[in-house]
Amino acid sequence: MRPPIAALLCALLPLVSLPAAADEQLTAGAIESVAELPINPGNAAVTAKGRVFATVHQFRRAEAQLIEITGPHSYRPWPDKAWNGAFGSGPDVLNSVLGIRIDRRGRLWVLDNGLGEPPQVPKLVAFALADGKPVFRYDFPPETGPVGSFLNDLVVDDARGFVYIADPGGSHEPALVVVDLNNRTSRRFTTSPTLQAENVDIVVEGRLLGPRGADGTVKPARVAVNPITLSADGETLYFGAMNGETWYRVPVRLLREGADDATIAAAIAKAGRKPVSDGAATDTAGNHYFTDLNHNAIAVLRPDGRLETLVEDDRLLWPDSLAFGEPGWLYIAVNQLERSPPLNGGVDAGQLPYRIMRVYAGGDANQE
């Protein structure tokens, strides 16, 4: 259970951003609900002033795929209704979006994996936050975004012009995908066992997750590389499997400069431990935050190697993604994915509301 002080603060805190003076009175682990929604958030992205965006998870499709939160119970399709058109209805439509990030140049990066029937060409699109206009687009070729792959989560190095993507694999080998924004090229790296799932289970609400056979037995799910982050200086890429308890690191220079697969694989090293997790975030002090699926919690790996629980809360039913917002605050998309049809025998047992939450991680917990 969460500490009593966190429970008390949760009851007292309003559903709006707090002024800096009030933030200084908070204790790390204080958690609150920012938005309660009728649709299912996938990943969230937040500006330093608390403007919140979210993708809508493709396991529960809705009338919009990308939204901006406009209030405690409201949202709007973003950037407009046209980009949120029906699946496969045109080239300038967001079909199946999940990964989302905001960079330091005021751009919202959106990863469209294109999964659906029939599959669409996956793409990476950046929109200007100021007016919602698209300012960059990259359609993945079959070599790096093959049909059936699951381009999932991403991080953006806006200083050097690179995007790094985690692909759990789908019907293909798990991969790290590197997009060179300046040259409009991409590369798919698959040659390392560190990208594979470990033999560790996802157990949420006391239930082992995985496909159920005709005899009723569950085959435990095994999801490969998923959470991915970038160090504050942009020189180290971190990643791990969803079904995994190991957090890895690799020098980004090798990916930027086109080192061969063997060199990259040899340079991957263990960065520490992590829980079974869908999302992660790394701050400027070198703390790594993880969604802890099995414990309805957010965990943190400290620079000295300690893995701690930041907060545990019964409302954190499948905390999917993490994103820094205002100084000290870490936002969480919570979507009850364990109750969605693909993970619940074809039956949707989700209970409204779905939530965007945030936890106070401490005044020094920032991404920039």
LINDA-V555116 format. One record per residue. N is the residue number from 1. RES is the residue in one letter. PSI is psi in whole degrees, -180 to 180 (* if undefined). NEAR is the number of other C-alpha atoms within 8 Angstrom. D_CENTER is the distance of its C-alpha to the mean C-alpha in Angstrom with 2 decimals. Layout:
n;res;psi;near;d_center
N;RES;PSI;NEAR;D_CENTER
N;RES;PSI;NEAR;D_CENTER
This chain:
n;res;psi;near;d_center
1;M;156;5;24.31
2;R;155;8;23.15
3;P;149;7;25.91
4;P;-38;6;28.48
5;I;-36;8;27.86
6;A;-40;12;24.22
7;A;-42;11;25.52
8;L;-46;8;28.18
9;L;-36;10;25.98
10;C;-39;10;23.65
11;A;-29;7;26.81
12;L;-28;6;28.09
13;L;139;7;25.24
14;P;169;7;25.19
15;L;33;9;22.40
16;V;164;5;22.55
17;S;140;6;21.75
18;L;149;7;24.29
19;P;157;6;26.65
20;A;-38;6;26.39
21;A;-38;6;29.58
22;A;-38;8;28.22
23;D;-35;9;25.00
24;E;-17;7;27.34
25;Q;-7;6;28.69
26;L;156;8;25.48
27;T;139;9;24.78
28;A;132;9;21.55
29;G;-10;10;19.90
30;A;131;15;21.10
31;I;146;13;18.73
32;E;160;12;19.16
33;S;129;10;18.09
34;V;-42;11;17.42
35;A;138;13;17.52
36;E;120;11;18.68
37;L;154;11;18.16
38;P;-7;7;19.90
39;I;164;9;17.03
40;N;105;12;13.77
41;P;143;15;10.56
42;G;-75;16;7.51
43;N;155;15;4.94
44;A;154;18;7.17
45;A;140;13;8.93
46;V;137;14;12.19
47;T;167;11;15.39
48;A;-14;9;17.54
49;K;7;7;19.83
50;G;17;9;17.50
51;R;124;9;17.03
52;V;130;10;14.02
53;F;155;11;12.38
54;A;146;15;10.19
55;T;161;15;9.93
56;V;123;18;11.93
57;H;134;14;10.96
58;Q;-12;9;13.62
59;F;-20;8;14.77
60;R;86;9;16.44
61;R;154;10;17.45
62;A;-170;7;19.02
63;E;-7;7;21.15
64;A;152;11;18.31
65;Q;-21;15;15.11
66;L;127;14;14.05
67;I;158;14;15.33
68;E;132;12;16.31
69;I;126;13;17.04
70;T;-6;8;20.80
71;G;179;7;21.80
72;P;-21;9;21.36
73;H;21;8;21.87
74;S;159;9;21.57
75;Y;169;9;19.53
76;R;147;8;20.54
77;P;139;12;19.46
78;W;142;11;18.40
79;P;-20;10;19.89
80;D;179;8;22.56
81;K;-30;9;23.61
82;A;-46;7;24.52
83;W;-18;10;21.04
84;N;32;15;20.11
85;G;178;11;23.01
86;A;149;8;23.44
87;F;129;9;21.69
88;G;14;9;23.65
89;S;-5;7;26.00
90;G;168;5;26.00
91;P;-27;5;24.62
92;D;51;6;23.13
93;V;140;13;20.99
94;L;111;12;17.24
95;N;-55;14;17.46
96;S;85;13;14.22
97;V;146;16;11.22
98;L;-68;16;7.55
99;G;139;13;5.82
100;I;137;15;7.27
101;R;153;12;8.75
102;I;132;11;12.18
103;D;-179;11;14.71
104;R;-2;6;17.98
105;R;17;5;20.07
106;G;35;9;18.99
107;R;140;11;16.96
108;L;116;12;13.91
109;W;130;12;12.36
110;V;129;12;11.36
111;L;118;16;10.90
112;D;108;15;13.24
113;N;-12;16;13.63
114;G;6;12;16.92
115;L;134;12;17.05
116;G;-172;8;19.85
117;E;118;5;23.63
118;P;157;6;24.78
119;P;143;9;21.87
120;Q;159;11;21.33
121;V;124;10;20.96
122;P;150;13;17.33
123;K;159;12;16.91
124;L;123;13;15.17
125;V;137;13;16.36
126;A;133;12;16.55
127;F;143;13;18.16
128;A;128;12;20.24
129;L;-29;9;19.30
130;A;-41;5;23.04
131;D;1;5;24.12
132;G;8;10;21.34
133;K;139;8;23.12
134;P;132;9;21.46
135;V;-9;8;22.18
136;F;144;8;20.74
137;R;138;9;20.22
138;Y;118;8;20.01
139;D;125;8;20.76
140;F;133;12;20.02
141;P;164;7;23.24
142;P;-26;7;23.70
143;E;-32;7;23.83
144;T;-18;10;20.20
145;G;62;11;18.67
146;P;153;9;21.07
147;V;130;7;21.45
148;G;-9;10;19.60
149;S;168;13;16.85
150;F;72;10;13.20
151;L;117;14;11.50
152;N;-67;13;7.87
153;D;156;14;5.46
154;L;158;14;7.61
155;V;153;11;9.43
156;V;127;11;12.69
157;D;90;10;16.09
158;D;-23;9;18.10
159;A;-39;4;21.14
160;R;-12;5;21.77
161;G;48;10;20.29
162;F;147;13;17.73
163;V;136;12;14.24
164;Y;132;11;12.74
165;I;138;13;10.76
166;A;129;16;9.97
167;D;106;16;11.95
168;P;-15;17;12.68
169;G;-42;13;15.90
170;G;-119;10;16.86
171;S;12;6;20.57
172;H;175;8;20.41
173;E;141;8;19.98
174;P;152;13;16.53
175;A;156;13;16.05
176;L;129;11;14.79
177;V;130;13;15.54
178;V;127;13;16.95
179;V;121;11;17.84
180;D;106;12;20.81
181;L;-33;9;20.80
182;N;-41;6;24.42
183;N;-4;5;25.89
184;R;52;8;23.65
185;T;165;7;23.34
186;S;161;10;20.74
187;R;144;8;20.96
188;R;117;10;19.61
189;F;123;8;19.92
190;T;-6;9;20.36
191;T;68;7;23.14
192;S;133;7;21.96
193;P;-16;5;21.80
194;T;-17;9;18.97
195;L;-15;13;16.61
196;Q;160;11;18.01
197;A;150;13;17.24
198;E;167;10;19.44
199;N;69;7;21.89
200;V;140;9;20.14
201;D;155;11;19.63
202;I;119;12;17.10
203;V;109;10;19.36
204;V;135;14;18.33
205;E;34;4;21.17
206;G;10;5;23.53
207;R;130;6;22.81
208;L;128;10;22.04
209;L;140;15;19.51
210;G;168;10;20.49
211;P;141;10;22.75
212;R;129;10;26.12
213;G;175;8;29.28
214;A;-27;5;32.48
215;D;3;5;33.96
216;G;-6;6;31.19
217;T;149;7;29.81
218;V;130;10;26.11
219;K;115;9;24.88
220;P;132;10;22.05
221;A;145;10;18.68
222;R;99;12;17.67
223;V;128;11;14.23
224;A;-152;16;14.12
225;V;131;17;11.92
226;N;-74;16;8.18
227;P;139;14;6.53
228;I;137;16;7.98
229;T;170;12;9.46
230;L;139;12;12.78
231;S;160;13;15.78
232;A;-32;11;17.33
233;D;1;5;20.15
234;G;13;9;18.12
235;E;-10;10;20.14
236;T;128;11;17.98
237;L;133;13;14.90
238;Y;146;13;13.28
239;F;166;13;11.72
240;G;165;16;12.36
241;A;150;20;12.62
242;M;-54;14;11.09
243;N;77;16;14.82
244;G;154;15;15.79
245;E;21;12;17.05
246;T;133;12;17.32
247;W;125;12;15.33
248;Y;162;13;16.70
249;R;153;12;17.55
250;V;140;11;19.29
251;P;125;11;21.19
252;V;-27;10;19.63
253;R;-38;7;23.21
254;L;-38;10;23.79
255;L;-38;10;21.10
256;R;-39;10;22.31
257;E;4;6;25.91
258;G;34;6;25.76
259;A;154;9;26.86
260;D;162;6;27.78
261;D;-41;8;25.65
262;A;-40;7;27.93
263;T;-44;9;27.66
264;I;-48;12;23.86
265;A;-39;9;23.88
266;A;-24;6;26.54
267;A;-10;8;24.68
268;I;132;10;21.61
269;A;160;7;22.11
270;K;130;8;20.84
271;A;-18;9;19.21
272;G;-166;9;19.39
273;R;159;10;18.38
274;K;164;13;15.25
275;P;175;13;14.89
276;V;119;16;13.59
277;S;148;16;9.86
278;D;-29;14;6.69
279;G;162;13;4.51
280;A;161;14;6.72
281;A;143;12;8.58
282;T;130;13;12.13
283;D;178;13;14.93
284;T;-21;12;18.23
285;A;-1;7;20.15
286;G;14;10;18.29
287;N;138;12;16.71
288;H;122;11;13.51
289;Y;141;12;11.62
290;F;146;15;9.99
291;T;133;17;9.41
292;D;95;14;12.74
293;L;-39;16;12.98
294;N;-13;10;16.68
295;H;15;7;17.76
296;N;54;15;15.96
297;A;169;15;15.13
298;I;128;12;13.28
299;A;163;15;14.80
300;V;132;12;15.62
301;L;115;14;17.18
302;R;159;11;19.97
303;P;-25;8;21.58
304;D;5;4;24.53
305;G;-4;8;22.66
306;R;132;7;22.65
307;L;117;10;19.81
308;E;159;8;20.07
309;T;122;9;18.81
310;L;-45;11;17.97
311;V;145;13;18.17
312;E;131;12;18.76
313;D;134;9;19.11
314;D;-21;7;20.15
315;R;-13;5;18.04
316;L;62;10;14.76
317;L;103;13;15.02
318;W;74;12;11.81
319;P;109;17;9.47
320;D;-48;14;6.21
321;S;162;15;3.80
322;L;143;16;6.00
323;A;134;11;7.83
324;F;144;16;11.50
325;G;-120;15;14.09
326;E;156;9;17.80
327;P;125;10;19.20
328;G;-16;13;18.41
329;W;138;14;15.90
330;L;120;12;12.34
331;Y;148;15;10.69
332;I;127;14;9.08
333;A;123;16;8.39
334;V;120;16;10.88
335;N;11;13;11.97
336;Q;44;11;14.51
337;L;-26;10;13.25
338;E;-19;10;16.03
339;R;1;11;18.49
340;S;158;15;17.47
341;P;-44;11;20.11
342;P;-23;8;18.54
343;L;9;12;18.17
344;N;41;12;21.27
345;G;31;8;24.09
346;G;0;8;23.73
347;V;133;9;24.13
348;D;110;8;21.84
349;A;18;8;22.47
350;G;145;8;19.90
351;Q;125;5;21.60
352;L;148;6;21.18
353;P;161;8;19.71
354;Y;154;14;15.95
355;R;151;14;14.61
356;I;124;14;12.78
357;M;172;13;13.88
358;R;148;12;14.23
359;V;142;14;15.76
360;Y;117;13;18.18
361;A;-10;12;17.49
362;G;151;9;20.71
363;G;-24;9;22.29
364;D;1;8;21.39
365;A;93;13;17.62
366;N;159;12;16.58
367;Q;-26;8;14.66
368;E;*;5;17.72
